[in-house]
Amino acid sequence: MLHDNLLHFRKMLRVSQEEMAGRLEVSRQTYAKWESGDTTPELKYCITLAQIFGITLDELIADRDLLVE
């Protein structure tokens, strides 16, 4: 799901939550809540996240276990 993908793609980029939060101009706590699944980012942040990760919105929100690779 989205929060799992945020963690996965952030780790692939080898950046901290703090750095991701800075790129998105949100607090680290806000980003951490997205990654833990406590809250969900607004669509504008999802678009920016997909761009940062170099993926589509579909890939960002998809259940990775269901994706055929």
Summary of the structure (lengths in Angstrom):
residues: 69
radius of gyration: 11.1
end to end distance: 16.2
largest distance: 34.0
contacts: 162
relative contact order: 0.21
helix: 70%
strand: 0%
